[in-house]
Amino acid sequence: MAKTVSARIGNLDFGFENSLVRIIASRNCPEIKLAGLDVGPFDEGSEYEVYRWVALELEKSGVARFREEEPLDAAKLNKIQWTERVQTPGQISKLPEDFYPKLRRCLAELKQEIAKNPEKMREHERVKHLTQDIVNSRLKKIVAIASAPAQTENTLRNLTGEEKSLYQQLYRFINQWKTQILEYEGEHE
């Protein structure tokens, strides 16, 4: 099961890296030829749509910046954590789009920043604590609904792709377990 979960999360992460995002050119730049992909040319101030991984490279090189990309930070995570805590156990809130891929990148970036600025350790620990709280809260809810009779798509609509994958695997596993526990085919006296 661990390999399946890892593969599913890897596939979702691959999809995230290859999703289209909007960028704004910071400067003029001629066409860039990559292996099997041409991007540009870019005119300063103009808006373009490119793959996320390309946008990250263009941002690093100063060619472009993301257009209104909302990064995850402690304040946003604090709001999500509060929402999760005030809901009833069977209720699952909708997370921001691409929550888990953005969360993993947020944690990785903070970890990298610690090397340059040790004061970032406190922020990293805060974000990590909020993350664990959000994940644990949602995990309890997913286990609860996976233990119940099959859920409707309406109930599952607020789960992320990663969470739906977990729900489906847990639901199958729990139902197999229940079947095995409740069936007795031994010898009768």
C-alpha positions in Angstrom: 0.0 0.0 0.0 2.9 2.4 0.8 4.2 2.1 -2.8 0.8 2.8 -4.2 0.3 5.9 -2.0 3.8 7.1 -2.9 3.2 6.6 -6.6 -0.2 8.3 -6.4 1.2 11.4 -4.6 4.1 11.4 -7.1 1.7 11.4 -10.0 -0.3 14.2 -8.5 2.9 16.2 -7.9 4.0 15.6 -11.5 0.7 16.9 -12.6 1.1 20.0 -10.4 4.6 20.7 -11.8 3.2 20.4 -15.3 0.1 22.5 -14.8 -0.2 25.7 -16.7 0.3 29.0 -14.8 0.2 32.7 -15.7 3.4 34.7 -15.7 4.3 38.3 -16.4 7.5 39.0 -18.3 9.9 41.1 -16.2 12.1 41.8 -19.2 12.4 41.2 -22.9 13.8 37.7 -23.7 14.2 35.9 -27.0 12.8 32.4 -27.6 14.3 29.7 -25.4 14.7 26.3 -26.8 14.5 23.4 -24.3 14.5 19.7 -24.9 11.4 19.3 -27.0 9.9 22.6 -25.9 10.2 26.2 -27.1 9.1 29.0 -24.8 9.0 32.7 -25.5 9.9 35.1 -26.9 8.8 37.3 -24.0 8.0 41.0 -24.0 8.4 42.9 -20.8 5.0 43.5 -19.0 3.2 41.0 -21.2 1.3 38.0 -19.7 1.9 34.4 -20.8 0.8 30.9 -19.9 3.6 28.3 -19.3 4.1 25.1 -17.4 4.8 25.6 -13.7 8.3 24.1 -13.9 9.2 26.5 -16.7 7.7 29.5 -14.8 9.9 28.6 -11.8 13.0 28.6 -14.0 12.0 31.9 -15.7 11.5 33.4 -12.2 14.9 32.2 -11.0 16.6 33.8 -14.0 14.6 37.1 -13.6 12.8 36.7 -16.9 9.3 36.6 -15.4 7.3 36.5 -12.2 4.1 34.5 -11.3 0.9 36.4 -11.8 -1.0 36.6 -8.5 0.1 33.2 -7.2 -1.1 32.9 -3.6 1.7 31.1 -1.6 1.0 29.2 1.5 2.3 30.8 4.7 1.7 30.6 8.4 -1.2 33.0 8.3 -3.1 31.0 5.6 -2.3 27.7 7.4 -3.5 29.1 10.7 -6.9 30.0 9.0 -7.1 26.5 7.5 -6.3 24.9 10.8 -8.9 26.9 12.6 -11.5 25.9 10.0 -10.7 22.2 10.4 -11.0 22.4 14.2 -14.4 24.1 14.3 -16.1 21.6 12.0 -17.9 18.5 13.0 -16.0 15.3 12.7 -17.8 14.2 9.5 -17.5 17.6 7.8 -14.4 18.3 5.6 -13.7 21.8 4.3 -12.4 22.6 0.9 -8.7 23.2 0.8 -7.0 25.7 -1.5 -6.3 24.3 -5.0 -3.1 22.2 -5.1 -2.8 22.4 -1.3 -0.5 19.5 -0.7 2.0 20.2 -3.5 2.2 23.9 -2.4 2.5 22.8 1.2 5.5 20.5 0.5 7.2 23.3 -1.4 6.5 25.8 1.3 8.2 23.6 3.9 11.1 22.8 1.6 11.7 26.6 0.9 11.6 27.4 4.6 14.0 24.7 5.3 16.4 26.1 2.7 16.0 29.6 4.1 17.1 28.4 7.5 20.6 27.9 6.1 20.8 31.5 5.1 18.8 32.9 8.0 18.6 30.9 11.2 15.8 33.1 12.5 13.6 31.3 9.9 13.8 28.2 12.1 10.9 29.5 14.3 8.7 30.1 11.3 9.5 26.7 9.9 8.6 25.0 13.2 5.3 27.0 13.3 4.4 26.0 9.8 5.4 22.4 10.5 3.2 22.3 13.6 0.2 23.8 11.7 0.7 21.4 8.9 0.8 18.4 11.2 -2.4 19.6 13.0 -4.2 20.1 9.6 -3.1 16.7 8.3 -4.0 14.9 11.6 -7.4 16.6 11.7 -8.2 15.7 8.1 -6.8 12.2 8.5 -9.2 11.5 11.4 -12.1 12.6 9.3 -11.0 10.5 6.3 -10.7 7.4 8.5 -14.1 8.0 9.9 -15.9 8.3 6.5 -13.9 5.4 5.2 -15.2 3.3 8.1 -18.8 4.2 7.3 -20.9 2.9 4.4 -19.9 4.1 0.9 -19.9 7.8 0.6 -21.6 9.9 -2.1 -19.5 12.1 -4.4 -21.1 15.0 -2.6 -19.5 13.9 0.7 -16.1 13.4 -1.0 -16.1 16.6 -3.1 -13.9 18.5 -0.7 -11.2 15.9 -0.6 -8.0 16.6 -2.5 -6.6 14.1 -5.0 -4.2 12.8 -2.3 -7.0 12.4 0.2 -9.4 10.7 -2.3 -6.7 8.1 -3.0 -6.2 7.5 0.7 -10.0 7.3 1.3 -10.4 4.7 -1.5 -7.6 2.5 -0.2 -8.8 2.8 3.4 -12.4 2.1 2.4 -11.4 -1.1 0.5 -9.1 -2.2 3.3 -11.6 -1.6 6.1 -14.4 -3.4 4.2 -12.1 -6.4 3.5 -11.2 -6.4 7.2 -14.9 -6.2 8.3 -15.8 -9.1 5.9 -13.0 -11.3 7.3 -13.9 -10.5 10.9 -17.6 -11.2 10.5 -17.4 -14.4 8.4 -16.7 -17.6 10.2 -16.2 -20.7 8.2 -14.7 -22.9 10.8 -15.9 -26.4 11.9 -19.1 -26.5 14.0 -19.5 -28.9 16.9 
